[in-house]
Amino acid sequence: MRVAVGTDHAGFAGKAAVVDTLIALGHEVIDHGVFDTRSVDFPDIAALVGHSLQTGEAERAILLCGSGVGVCIAANKMMGVRACVTHDTYSAHQGVEHDGMNVMCLGGRIVGEALIGELVRAFVGAAFQQEERFLRRVNKIDKLESGRTAV
């Protein structure tokens, strides 16, 4: 799987654990930075990563900032992006399986290296379950995204 990865300066310390885990699992990493701890605006990184999903360059993505919240909000403004802050393994896989989550957002100041590895494994190891109820719900999300009502 091709996975886009991006972080701002506050999430930078956790990026190595994300990338190392993805490579160890045999995934291709598309690294959108940052490459040091100089300050950067998280919406810029979220846009680069989201664009990778929109163009099909990546199949999934992982974003990091200090809390995970900022990159999550920014990423969810992009068409076709379904991002969530996931600091537990259940949400990391269930968000994919039931909700079609394609971006996992992590708080580099909240989760440690060992947990990051577990979260990445749960996220990339999950597949969307094509059950009617999950498809119906994701279709309603798509309607909301396009400005139409979900019901």
N, C-alpha and C positions, 0 to 999 in steps of 0.2 A: 504494500500500500504506500502511496505517496502522501506524506504528512507535512504540511506547512507548519513552521514553528516561528514564533515571534515573541519578543519581550521588550518591555521598556527597561530603563535603568534599575528600577526597583525590583523587577523580577529576574534580572540578569543572573544572579547567583544560582537560580534553579534551572537555568536553561541547559547546562551541561548534563544534568541528570536526565532531563527529557530526551535530549539528543542521544546520549549514550544508551538509554533504554531502547529507544526506537531502532537504533542501528543494531543492537544486540538481538532484537527480535526480527531483524531482516527487512525492516522498512526503509524506504528512501526518504531522506529528510530534505526539505526545501527550507533553508534557513534565511529568514527575512530580518535577522538581526535582533537586537543590537549586538555589537561585538565588543563593547566595553561598558563602563558604568557612567559615561557622560549622559547627562539629562536629555531625554527625548520625550516627545508628547505621545502618549499611548494610542490616541486615535490614529496617528500616522502608521503605527505598526499594525494595528487592527485592520486598517484599510489594505495594507499590502497582503496580509494573510487572507483576508476575506476575498480579495481579488483572485488569489490563487484558487480558491474554491469556485468562484464564479466562472472562471475560464476553464476549469477542469484540470488545471495544472496539478492540483492536490485533491485528494479524496476526503481528507479530514485535516483538522488543524488543532494546534495547541497554542494558546496565548498565555503569557504570564505578565502580571504587573504586581504591585505591592500586595493588593488584596484579591485580585482577580476580578473585582467588580468593574473597574473602569474599562478594561479591555472587553469585558462581556457586554457592557452597555453599548460601546462603540461598534463592536462586531455585529450586534443584533440590529443595527440600523441598515445593514447591507442586505439586499435581496438574496434570498437563498441561504442565508447564514442562520443557523440555529445553535446559539452558544449558551453555555451555562457554566456558572462557577461550580466546580465539583471538588470538594475536599474530603470526600469519602468514596470508597470503591463501589458501593452500591449505586450511587448516583452516576458514577463514571460509566458504568455499563448499562444501567437501566435507562439513562437518558438517550442512549443510542438505540437500544432495543425497542422502547415504547414511544419515544418522542422524536426520533430521527435527528438527535443532536449530532452536529458535525464539527463543532468546535468545543473543546474542553478548555476552560479558563481556570488558571491556578493563581493563587496568591503566594508569590515568592517569599513574602514576609510571614506567611502563615503555615505553610507546609514544608517539611524537611525533605532532604534528599531521598531517604528510604521510602517515605510515603509517596513522593513524586513517582518513583519507579513503579509502585503498586498501582497508582492511579493511571499511569500511561498504559500499563499492561491491561488493565480492566477496560479502558477506553478503546484501544485498538483491537482488542480481542472480541469486542461485541459486534453484533450485526443487527440491523433493523429487522424486527419481526413483522412479516407481511400480513399480520392478522387484520381482519376487516376493521376492528375497532381502532387500531393504531393508525391504519391508513386514513380512516375517516377523520381522526383528530389532526393528523398532520396536514391533510387537505384543508381543514378549517384554519389552521395556522397560516397556510399559504394564502387563503382568502383574506385574512386579516392583514397580511403583509402587503397585499395588492390594493388595500383600501376598501375592500368589500367586507360586509359583515359576515361573521362566521356561521350564523344560523340561517 
